[in-house]
């Protein structure tokens, strides 16, 4: 196992100066009272993200308002809503279809008119709240209550329901599916329109202990993140195959059975920390992408992907654990036609660490019978046999810093006792499991297997020789002056991500080349990321940390903290 440096930062924070923030309902209430003081009538619009605990906010702010209106009373019934989204939710345990709905599609114009009339009659401080509150009334003050995706998932596990859906006992997978394919998309479409208008951003991630930043400060923070290197707030999750490596390297709870996943570079899922004079405010990192997409991504990447962040880094820890599932990801046309996604889940495995005699499953063996393989997969699902993976799928010995490329359609699986830095395109839940080694998940239920989807996308010609020539350690040296070495490590030509590995003993200057850069320190204690023009302060990163350099930073330097560091960098070609 790699040396533990003890410097992995689980709470990366940027200080935002010149703006105010408040923590706790008493402070927040006092600020809002000051804002409305001396007015005969003030309408506060509290727009909320789905799954925000509105009841807690109403109780916490009860001394601020005189009358409250629940904007969601203007929506269609819960039954009608669930009927409307059913085609997008589907009956599958994992996969839905990306929807095209907006929050306003759920609102009834006649009910909005009635509520507006009631608001017009009321005096004093009026609070209009809920998902879509800003559609009912523009108001005098706009407060946006936000919530990070990971916190939503934790709340799902504890019984939180989906929006307008009475499903407290539903499996977490079902709740996540509805959020991912339906309600988060709807809420994000509305959020995009409001980011420039927000007077206050309310961070509701800590139960009973919110923080609030003034809107200009929130936007200044987003601007800062889009202008200089930054990290996302990582989160870690267990799984049946999980390992023990991250416990040591990332200083996690030693009493936990395992940690399998680490999301340290997924802006759609992670969050960011802003600090305003000691008050920490947590917001979804996707807000940076929505607010300044071109500045963050670069004009070329923005033109291609819009305000979607296309690169994803995460960890897969099987050190002391088990194999991942044998799986395959969809081809581009399949994900477009079946799930209404723009691009597919191409990926790669970079081996950050591994034990002795470890393997990665990748590609099919020469001369196999595809129909026989599918028949065995189906038999294995009935429990009649244990699928003979080694009969059909290649196993490749792995060592630290190997890089295996996995374009969609390639059968693959990370073996036990490996620590993988997974570098992939962002559509990250589209994994068609083919075989899960006859085990059940942490909930005691067999994990979903999708042979029906998988058989439609498996590329049967990706066999041993082709895989060796195209997908295993396709390295070549770009430059080497004896002090610093730059290598191309991937990805495959079918994948839009370019990866380069920098092994440095002194500072090197790097150009953006028109793309955001996503990087990870894969060897060494860490590095300093420096501005070439003084536009940002030196930024320190450490072993195993993922960091992002916006395209707006046209040139930057990477300097080792110690004698030597190795950094893997991904950009969009």
C-alpha positions as CSV (number, residue, x, y, z in Angstrom):
1,X,0.0,0.0,0.0
2,X,1.2,3.5,-0.8
3,X,2.7,5.7,1.9
4,X,0.1,7.7,3.9
5,X,1.0,11.3,3.7
6,X,-1.7,12.4,6.1
7,X,-2.5,15.6,4.2
8,X,-5.7,14.7,2.2
9,X,-8.1,17.6,2.7
10,X,-11.7,16.5,3.2
11,X,-12.9,20.1,3.7
12,X,-11.5,22.3,0.9
13,X,-12.8,25.8,1.3
14,X,-12.3,29.2,-0.5
15,X,-12.5,32.4,1.4
16,X,-14.8,35.0,-0.2
17,X,-14.0,38.5,1.1
18,X,-16.1,41.7,1.2
19,X,-19.5,40.0,1.7
20,X,-21.6,38.9,4.7
21,X,-23.1,35.6,5.7
22,X,-25.1,34.4,8.7
23,X,-25.3,31.1,10.5
24,X,-28.3,29.7,12.4
25,X,-32.0,30.7,12.3
26,X,-31.6,33.5,14.9
27,X,-28.9,35.4,12.9
28,X,-30.7,34.7,9.6
29,X,-34.0,35.9,11.0
30,X,-32.4,39.1,12.3
31,X,-30.9,39.9,8.9
32,X,-34.3,39.4,7.1
33,X,-36.0,41.5,9.8
34,X,-33.6,44.4,9.1
35,X,-34.2,44.0,5.4
36,X,-38.0,44.4,5.8
37,X,-37.9,47.0,8.6
38,X,-40.0,50.2,7.9
39,X,-42.0,48.7,5.1
40,X,-45.8,48.4,5.2
41,X,-45.7,45.3,3.0
42,X,-42.9,43.0,1.9
43,X,-43.1,39.8,-0.1
44,X,-40.3,37.3,0.5
45,X,-40.1,34.6,-2.0
46,X,-38.5,31.4,-0.7
47,X,-37.7,29.3,-3.7
48,X,-36.6,25.8,-2.6
49,X,-34.8,23.0,-4.2
50,X,-36.6,19.6,-4.2
51,X,-36.1,17.7,-0.9
52,X,-35.4,20.9,1.1
53,X,-36.9,20.6,4.6
54,X,-39.5,23.4,4.2
55,X,-41.2,22.7,7.6
56,X,-37.9,23.4,9.4
57,X,-37.4,26.7,7.6
58,X,-40.9,27.9,8.3
59,X,-40.4,27.1,12.0
60,X,-36.9,28.7,12.1
61,X,-38.2,31.9,10.4
62,X,-41.6,32.2,12.1
63,X,-40.6,35.5,13.7
64,X,-39.9,37.0,10.3
65,X,-43.2,36.7,8.4
66,X,-46.8,37.4,9.2
67,X,-48.5,35.3,6.5
68,X,-47.2,32.4,4.6
69,X,-48.4,31.0,1.2
70,X,-47.4,27.5,0.0
71,X,-46.8,28.0,-3.7
72,X,-47.1,24.3,-4.3
73,X,-50.9,24.6,-3.6
74,X,-51.0,25.9,-7.1
75,X,-49.6,22.7,-8.7
76,X,-51.5,19.7,-10.1
77,X,-52.3,17.0,-7.6
78,X,-49.6,14.6,-6.5
79,X,-51.4,11.8,-8.3
80,X,-51.5,13.8,-11.5
81,X,-47.9,14.7,-11.2
82,X,-46.8,11.1,-10.7
83,X,-48.9,10.0,-13.7
84,X,-47.2,12.7,-15.8
85,X,-43.7,11.7,-14.9
86,X,-44.3,7.9,-15.1
87,X,-43.0,7.7,-18.7
88,X,-39.7,9.2,-17.5
89,X,-39.4,7.2,-14.3
90,X,-40.2,3.9,-16.0
91,X,-40.5,0.5,-14.2
92,X,-36.8,-0.3,-14.3
93,X,-35.1,-0.4,-10.9
94,X,-32.2,1.8,-12.1
95,X,-32.8,3.5,-15.4
96,X,-35.3,6.2,-16.4
97,X,-35.5,8.6,-19.3
98,X,-34.2,12.1,-19.2
99,X,-37.3,14.4,-19.1
100,X,-38.0,17.7,-20.8
101,X,-40.4,19.1,-18.2
102,X,-40.1,22.4,-16.4
103,X,-41.4,23.2,-12.9
104,X,-44.0,25.6,-14.5
105,X,-45.5,22.6,-16.4
106,X,-46.7,21.3,-13.0
107,X,-48.3,24.7,-12.1
108,X,-51.9,25.6,-12.9
109,X,-52.3,29.2,-14.2
110,X,-55.8,29.7,-12.6
111,X,-54.5,28.7,-9.2
112,X,-51.5,31.0,-9.6
113,X,-54.0,33.8,-10.3
114,X,-56.0,33.0,-7.2
115,X,-53.0,33.0,-5.0
116,X,-51.7,36.2,-6.4
117,X,-55.0,37.8,-5.6
118,X,-54.7,36.6,-2.0
119,X,-51.1,37.9,-1.7
120,X,-52.3,41.3,-3.1
121,X,-54.9,41.5,-0.2
122,X,-52.4,40.6,2.5
123,X,-50.4,43.1,4.6
124,X,-47.2,42.9,6.5
125,X,-44.4,40.5,5.7
126,X,-45.6,37.8,3.4
127,X,-43.7,34.6,2.7
128,X,-44.3,32.7,-0.5
129,X,-42.5,29.4,-0.4
130,X,-41.9,26.1,-2.1
131,X,-40.5,24.6,-5.3
132,X,-41.7,27.1,-8.0
133,X,-42.5,29.9,-5.5
134,X,-40.8,32.4,-7.9
135,X,-43.3,31.4,-10.6
136,X,-46.2,32.5,-8.4
137,X,-44.8,35.9,-7.3
138,X,-41.7,37.9,-8.1
139,X,-41.7,39.5,-4.6
140,X,-39.4,42.0,-3.1
141,X,-36.7,39.6,-1.7
142,X,-35.7,36.3,-3.3
143,X,-34.2,33.7,-1.0
144,X,-33.0,30.5,-2.7
145,X,-32.8,27.4,-0.4
146,X,-30.3,25.0,-1.9
147,X,-29.3,21.4,-1.1
148,X,-26.4,19.2,-2.3
149,X,-27.1,16.0,-4.1
150,X,-25.2,13.8,-1.7
151,X,-27.1,15.2,1.3
152,X,-30.4,14.5,-0.6
153,X,-29.3,10.9,-1.1
154,X,-28.5,10.5,2.6
155,X,-31.9,11.9,3.4
156,X,-33.5,9.4,1.0
157,X,-31.9,6.6,3.0
158,X,-33.5,8.0,6.1
159,X,-37.0,8.1,4.7
160,X,-37.1,11.4,2.8
161,X,-39.6,11.3,0.0
162,X,-39.3,12.5,-3.6
163,X,-41.0,15.8,-4.5
164,X,-44.8,15.4,-4.6
165,X,-44.5,11.7,-4.0
166,X,-45.5,9.7,-1.0
167,X,-42.8,7.1,-1.0
168,X,-40.9,7.2,2.3
169,X,-40.3,3.4,2.3
170,X,-39.3,3.2,-1.4
171,X,-35.8,1.8,-2.0
172,X,-33.1,4.4,-2.2
173,X,-32.4,3.4,-5.8
174,X,-35.9,4.2,-6.8
175,X,-35.8,7.6,-5.1
176,X,-32.4,8.4,-6.7
177,X,-33.8,7.4,-10.1
178,X,-36.7,9.8,-9.8
179,X,-34.5,12.6,-8.6
180,X,-31.8,12.0,-11.3
181,X,-34.1,11.6,-14.3
182,X,-37.0,13.9,-13.3
183,X,-37.1,16.4,-10.4
184,X,-33.5,17.5,-10.2
185,X,-33.6,18.3,-13.9
186,X,-36.7,20.3,-13.5
187,X,-35.4,22.2,-10.4
188,X,-32.1,22.9,-12.2
189,X,-33.8,24.4,-15.2
190,X,-35.5,26.9,-12.9
191,X,-32.4,27.5,-10.8
192,X,-30.4,28.5,-13.9
193,X,-32.9,31.4,-14.5
194,X,-32.7,32.6,-10.9
195,X,-28.9,32.6,-10.2
196,X,-28.5,36.3,-11.2
197,X,-31.6,37.4,-9.2
198,X,-31.1,35.7,-5.8
199,X,-30.9,38.2,-2.9
200,X,-29.9,35.5,-0.4
201,X,-28.6,32.0,-0.8
202,X,-29.8,29.7,2.0
203,X,-27.6,26.6,2.7
204,X,-29.8,23.9,4.2
205,X,-27.4,21.0,4.2
206,X,-27.0,20.9,8.0
207,X,-30.1,19.9,9.8
208,X,-31.4,22.7,12.0
209,X,-28.2,24.8,11.4
210,X,-28.5,26.7,8.1
211,X,-26.1,29.3,6.7
212,X,-27.1,32.2,4.5
213,X,-25.0,34.4,2.2
214,X,-26.0,37.6,0.5
215,X,-26.7,37.0,-3.2
216,X,-23.8,39.2,-4.4
217,X,-21.4,37.3,-2.2
218,X,-22.7,34.0,-3.5
219,X,-22.2,35.1,-7.1
220,X,-18.8,36.5,-6.2
221,X,-17.9,33.1,-4.9
222,X,-19.1,31.3,-8.0
223,X,-17.0,33.8,-10.0
224,X,-14.0,33.1,-7.9
225,X,-14.3,29.3,-8.4
226,X,-14.6,29.8,-12.2
227,X,-11.4,31.9,-12.2
228,X,-8.9,29.9,-10.3
229,X,-8.0,26.3,-9.3
230,X,-10.4,24.6,-6.9
231,X,-11.5,21.4,-5.3
232,X,-14.9,19.9,-4.7
233,X,-16.0,18.6,-1.3
234,X,-15.5,14.9,-1.5
235,X,-17.9,12.3,-0.2
236,X,-17.4,8.6,0.5
237,X,-19.8,5.7,0.3
238,X,-19.8,2.0,1.1
239,X,-20.7,-0.9,-1.2
240,X,-20.7,-4.6,-1.0
241,X,-17.4,-4.8,-2.9
242,X,-15.7,-1.9,-1.0
243,X,-12.2,-1.8,0.4
244,X,-10.0,-0.3,3.1
245,X,-7.5,1.9,1.2
246,X,-9.4,5.2,1.5
247,X,-9.8,4.8,5.3
248,X,-6.1,5.2,5.6
249,X,-5.2,7.7,2.8
250,X,-8.3,9.9,3.3
251,X,-8.4,9.6,7.1
252,X,-12.0,8.1,7.2
253,X,-13.9,6.4,10.0
254,X,-12.0,3.2,10.8
255,X,-15.0,1.6,12.3
256,X,-16.9,1.6,9.0
257,X,-17.0,-1.8,7.3
258,X,-15.6,-0.4,4.1
259,X,-15.6,2.5,1.7
260,X,-16.1,1.7,-2.0
261,X,-16.7,5.0,-3.8
262,X,-15.2,8.4,-3.4
263,X,-16.7,11.2,-5.4
264,X,-14.0,13.9,-5.5
265,X,-14.5,15.2,-9.0
266,X,-18.1,15.1,-10.1
267,X,-19.5,18.7,-10.2
268,X,-23.1,17.4,-10.8
269,X,-22.9,15.4,-7.5
270,X,-20.4,17.2,-5.3
271,X,-20.6,20.5,-3.5
272,X,-18.2,23.4,-2.8
273,X,-17.4,25.3,0.4
274,X,-17.3,29.1,0.5
275,X,-16.3,30.9,3.7
276,X,-17.5,34.4,4.5
277,X,-15.6,35.7,7.5
278,X,-15.8,32.3,9.3
279,X,-19.3,31.4,8.1
280,X,-19.1,28.4,5.8
281,X,-21.7,28.1,3.1
282,X,-22.1,24.9,1.1
283,X,-23.6,24.9,-2.3
284,X,-23.8,22.4,-5.2
285,X,-20.7,22.7,-7.4
286,X,-23.0,22.5,-10.5
287,X,-24.0,26.1,-9.6
288,X,-20.5,27.2,-10.9
289,X,-21.2,25.4,-14.2
290,X,-24.6,27.0,-14.5
291,X,-23.4,30.5,-13.6
292,X,-20.2,30.7,-15.6
293,X,-20.1,27.8,-18.1
294,X,-17.9,29.3,-20.7
295,X,-15.4,30.8,-18.2
296,X,-15.1,27.4,-16.5
297,X,-15.2,25.1,-19.5
298,X,-13.8,27.2,-22.3
299,X,-15.6,28.4,-25.4
300,X,-14.9,25.2,-27.4
301,X,-16.1,22.9,-24.7
302,X,-19.1,25.1,-23.8
303,X,-20.1,25.1,-27.4
304,X,-20.1,21.3,-27.4
305,X,-21.6,20.5,-24.1
306,X,-23.5,23.6,-23.0
307,X,-23.7,24.1,-19.3
308,X,-22.9,20.4,-18.5
309,X,-19.6,19.5,-17.0
310,X,-18.3,16.6,-19.2
311,X,-15.4,15.1,-17.1
312,X,-15.8,12.9,-14.0
313,X,-13.1,11.6,-11.6
314,X,-14.0,9.1,-8.8
315,X,-12.3,6.4,-6.8
316,X,-13.2,2.7,-6.8
317,X,-11.6,1.0,-3.7
318,X,-11.4,-2.8,-3.7
319,X,-8.3,-3.0,-1.5
320,X,-9.2,-5.8,0.9
321,X,-12.6,-6.0,-0.9
322,X,-14.1,-7.8,-3.8
323,X,-14.4,-7.6,-7.6
324,X,-16.8,-5.0,-9.1
325,X,-19.6,-6.3,-11.2
326,X,-18.8,-7.5,-14.7
327,X,-20.3,-4.7,-16.8
328,X,-20.6,-2.7,-20.0
329,X,-21.6,0.8,-20.9
330,X,-23.8,1.9,-23.7
331,X,-22.8,3.1,-27.2
332,X,-23.5,6.7,-28.0
333,X,-26.5,6.0,-30.2
334,X,-28.0,3.6,-27.6
335,X,-27.8,6.1,-24.7
336,X,-29.3,8.8,-27.0
337,X,-32.2,6.6,-28.3
338,X,-33.0,4.8,-25.1
339,X,-32.4,7.3,-22.3
340,X,-32.4,10.7,-24.1
341,X,-28.8,11.4,-23.0
342,X,-26.5,13.5,-25.2
343,X,-23.3,11.4,-24.9
344,X,-22.3,8.1,-23.3
345,X,-20.3,6.8,-20.4
346,X,-16.9,6.2,-21.9
347,X,-14.3,5.8,-19.2
348,X,-10.9,4.4,-18.1
349,X,-9.2,2.8,-15.0
350,X,-6.0,4.5,-13.8
351,X,-4.4,2.2,-11.2
352,X,-3.5,4.4,-8.3
353,X,-2.5,1.5,-6.1
354,X,-2.9,-2.3,-6.0
355,X,-1.9,-5.4,-4.1
356,X,0.0,-8.4,-5.4
357,X,-1.3,-10.6,-8.3
358,X,-4.3,-8.3,-9.2
359,X,-6.3,-8.2,-12.3
360,X,-8.6,-6.1,-14.4
361,X,-11.2,-7.8,-16.6
362,X,-11.2,-6.1,-20.0
363,X,-12.5,-7.2,-23.4
364,X,-13.5,-10.6,-24.7
365,X,-11.3,-13.6,-25.4
366,X,-10.5,-14.6,-29.0
367,X,-12.9,-17.0,-30.6
368,X,-15.6,-17.1,-27.9
369,X,-19.2,-17.9,-28.7
370,X,-21.2,-14.8,-28.0
371,X,-24.5,-16.7,-27.8
372,X,-23.1,-19.2,-25.4
373,X,-21.8,-16.3,-23.2
374,X,-25.2,-14.7,-23.1
375,X,-26.8,-18.0,-22.3
376,X,-24.4,-18.5,-19.4
377,X,-25.1,-15.0,-18.1
378,X,-28.8,-15.7,-18.1
379,X,-28.3,-19.1,-16.4
380,X,-26.2,-17.4,-13.8
381,X,-29.0,-15.0,-13.1
382,X,-31.3,-17.9,-12.2
383,X,-28.7,-19.3,-9.8
384,X,-28.2,-22.4,-11.9
385,X,-24.5,-21.7,-12.4
386,X,-21.8,-19.4,-11.4
387,X,-20.9,-17.4,-14.5
388,X,-17.4,-18.5,-15.7
389,X,-16.0,-15.0,-16.4
390,X,-12.5,-16.2,-17.1
391,X,-13.8,-18.4,-19.9
392,X,-15.1,-15.4,-21.9
393,X,-13.4,-12.3,-20.6
394,X,-9.7,-11.3,-20.6
395,X,-7.9,-10.8,-17.3
396,X,-4.9,-8.4,-17.4
397,X,-2.3,-8.2,-14.6
398,X,-2.1,-4.8,-13.1
399,X,0.5,-2.6,-11.5
400,X,0.5,0.9,-10.1
401,X,0.1,3.6,-12.7
402,X,-1.3,1.3,-15.4
403,X,-4.1,2.9,-17.5
404,X,-6.9,0.8,-19.0
405,X,-9.1,2.5,-21.5
406,X,-12.8,1.5,-21.7
407,X,-14.9,3.0,-24.5
408,X,-18.6,2.2,-24.4
409,X,-19.4,-1.3,-25.5
410,X,-16.3,-2.9,-23.9
411,X,-17.0,-5.6,-21.3
412,X,-14.9,-4.8,-18.1
413,X,-14.6,-5.1,-14.4
414,X,-12.0,-4.0,-11.8
415,X,-10.7,-6.9,-9.7
416,X,-10.2,-7.1,-6.0
417,X,-7.3,-5.4,-4.3
418,X,-7.0,-2.5,-6.7
419,X,-7.4,1.2,-6.1
420,X,-8.8,2.8,-9.3
421,X,-9.0,6.4,-10.3
422,X,-11.9,6.2,-12.7
423,X,-11.7,8.9,-15.4
424,X,-14.8,9.1,-17.4
425,X,-17.4,11.1,-19.2
426,X,-20.0,12.5,-16.8
427,X,-23.1,10.3,-17.5
428,X,-22.2,8.0,-14.7
429,X,-25.1,5.8,-13.8
430,X,-25.4,4.0,-17.1
431,X,-23.7,0.8,-16.1
432,X,-25.2,-2.4,-17.5
433,X,-24.3,-5.1,-15.0
434,X,-23.9,-8.5,-16.6
435,X,-22.8,-10.5,-13.6
436,X,-22.4,-9.6,-10.0
437,X,-20.7,-12.7,-8.7
438,X,-23.8,-14.2,-7.1
439,X,-23.9,-11.7,-4.2
440,X,-26.5,-9.3,-2.7
441,X,-26.1,-5.6,-2.0
442,X,-25.7,-3.9,1.3
443,X,-29.5,-3.9,1.6
444,X,-29.6,-7.7,1.3
445,X,-31.3,-7.5,-2.1
446,X,-29.6,-8.8,-5.3
447,X,-28.2,-5.8,-7.2
448,X,-29.8,-5.0,-10.5
449,X,-28.5,-6.8,-13.6
450,X,-29.2,-5.6,-17.1
451,X,-28.3,-8.3,-19.5
452,X,-31.1,-7.2,-21.8
453,X,-29.5,-3.8,-22.3
454,X,-26.0,-5.2,-22.2
455,X,-26.4,-7.6,-25.0
456,X,-27.5,-4.8,-27.3
457,X,-24.2,-2.8,-26.9
458,X,-21.5,-5.4,-26.3
459,X,-18.9,-5.0,-29.0
460,X,-18.0,-8.6,-29.8
461,X,-14.9,-7.7,-31.9
462,X,-13.1,-6.1,-28.9
463,X,-11.1,-9.2,-28.2
464,X,-7.7,-10.0,-26.8
465,X,-5.4,-8.7,-29.5
466,X,-7.5,-5.6,-30.2
467,X,-7.7,-4.7,-26.5
468,X,-3.9,-5.2,-26.1
469,X,-3.2,-2.9,-29.0
470,X,-5.8,-0.2,-28.3
471,X,-6.8,-0.2,-24.6
472,X,-3.9,-1.3,-22.4
473,X,-1.2,1.3,-21.4
474,X,-1.2,3.2,-24.7
475,X,1.5,5.5,-23.4
476,X,3.9,7.7,-25.4
477,X,6.2,10.4,-24.3
478,X,5.4,14.0,-25.4
479,X,8.4,15.6,-23.8
480,X,11.3,14.7,-21.4
481,X,14.1,17.0,-20.5
482,X,15.5,14.8,-17.7
483,X,13.8,16.9,-15.0
484,X,10.1,16.9,-16.1
485,X,8.4,14.3,-18.2
486,X,5.0,14.6,-20.0
487,X,3.2,11.5,-21.3
488,X,0.0,10.8,-23.2
489,X,-1.9,8.0,-21.5
490,X,-5.3,8.0,-23.2
491,X,-8.1,7.9,-23.8
492,X,-9.1,5.9,-26.8
493,X,-10.0,7.7,-30.1
494,X,-13.7,6.9,-29.5
495,X,-13.5,8.9,-26.2
496,X,-13.4,12.7,-26.1
497,X,-11.1,12.9,-23.1
498,X,-7.4,13.4,-23.4
499,X,-5.2,12.3,-20.5
500,X,-1.6,13.3,-19.8
501,X,0.7,12.3,-17.0
502,X,3.2,14.9,-15.7
503,X,6.2,13.6,-13.6
504,X,7.8,16.7,-12.2
505,X,11.0,17.5,-10.2
506,X,10.6,21.2,-10.9
507,X,7.9,23.7,-12.0
508,X,6.4,23.3,-15.4
509,X,4.1,25.7,-17.3
510,X,0.9,24.3,-18.7
511,X,-1.5,25.8,-21.2
512,X,-5.3,25.3,-21.1
513,X,-5.5,24.4,-24.8
514,X,-9.1,25.6,-24.8
515,X,-10.4,23.2,-22.2
516,X,-11.0,23.0,-18.5
517,X,-8.4,20.8,-16.8
518,X,-9.3,18.1,-14.2
519,X,-6.3,16.7,-12.4
520,X,-5.3,14.3,-9.7
521,X,-2.1,13.9,-7.7
522,X,-1.3,10.3,-8.4
523,X,2.1,10.1,-6.7
524,X,4.0,12.3,-4.3
525,X,3.1,14.4,-1.3
526,X,1.5,17.2,-3.4
527,X,2.0,20.2,-5.7
528,X,1.6,24.0,-5.8
529,X,-0.5,25.3,-8.6
530,X,0.6,28.8,-9.5
531,X,-0.6,31.7,-11.6
532,X,1.8,33.0,-14.2
533,X,0.3,36.5,-14.0
534,X,-0.5,36.7,-10.3
535,X,-4.3,36.5,-10.9
536,X,-4.7,33.9,-8.1
537,X,-2.8,32.9,-5.0
538,X,-0.7,29.7,-5.0
539,X,-3.0,26.7,-4.5
540,X,-1.8,23.6,-2.7
541,X,-3.0,20.2,-3.6
542,X,-2.1,16.8,-2.0
543,X,-1.8,13.1,-2.8
544,X,-5.0,11.6,-4.2
545,X,-6.8,14.9,-4.3
546,X,-8.7,15.9,-7.5
547,X,-8.6,19.5,-8.5
548,X,-10.0,21.6,-11.4
549,X,-8.3,24.4,-13.3
550,X,-10.9,26.5,-15.2
551,X,-10.1,27.2,-18.8
552,X,-10.2,30.9,-18.0
553,X,-6.7,30.2,-16.4
554,X,-5.0,30.2,-19.8
555,X,-1.6,29.3,-18.4
556,X,-0.6,27.9,-15.0
557,X,2.5,26.3,-13.3
558,X,2.6,23.0,-11.4
559,X,5.4,22.8,-8.9
560,X,6.2,19.8,-6.7
561,X,5.8,20.2,-2.9
562,X,8.8,17.9,-2.4
563,X,11.4,16.5,-4.7
564,X,8.9,14.8,-7.1
565,X,5.3,14.6,-7.9
566,X,3.1,12.9,-10.6
567,X,-0.1,14.5,-11.8
568,X,-2.7,13.1,-14.1
569,X,-4.6,15.7,-16.1
570,X,-7.7,15.3,-18.2
571,X,-9.0,17.7,-20.8
572,X,-11.6,17.7,-23.6
573,X,-10.0,17.1,-27.0
